[in-house]
């Protein structure tokens, strides 16, 4: 059975996306499948459902962003999920942090071909310096306690920021471990693509 198309998936989930944006996402998907032959960008087991498992999975984060006029940092972008998708969906300023040079090259190529207004940084999250970040995202980079450490280092006290982190069925365990080191407000939302997963929204982060 052929994979459901991007436009059908967005329609089914009630997301209204312009034709131009769908075309850009479609080009992104084509480039991903082309580069996947040389670089392991996504898990091979997910290739039969790329549109849902990666593209729409990333797009759902828009539900938890009250404003797209923000500076967003996607930590450990990999193949660009969720950061590059969010850039194509209209988030004003997106920084993609990816230390793997080959993956960073892929991200630059997709950004150029799709005209995404995303900036690629081929460095480690621990080493980057970016002022006044509004939103942090990460999908499959590190345990939550480490993501909060990165978020805290890059945050400034006078500039409120929040994190949107995508976690699987071990999310509760990760929250408990993070709470031993950090104080934060948390909101949990069900993933639209995986019943066992959650989108974790973190606000008011501080070290204990």
Secondary structure by P-SEA (a helix, b strand, c coil): cccccaaaaaaaacccccaaaaaaaaaaaaaaaaacccccccccccccccccccccccccccccccccccccccccccccccaaaaaaacccbbbbbbccaaaaaaaaaaaaaacccbbbbcccccccccccccbbbbcccccaaaaaaaaaaaccccbbbbbbbbbccaaaaaaaaaaacbbbbbbbbbbcccccccbbbbcccccc
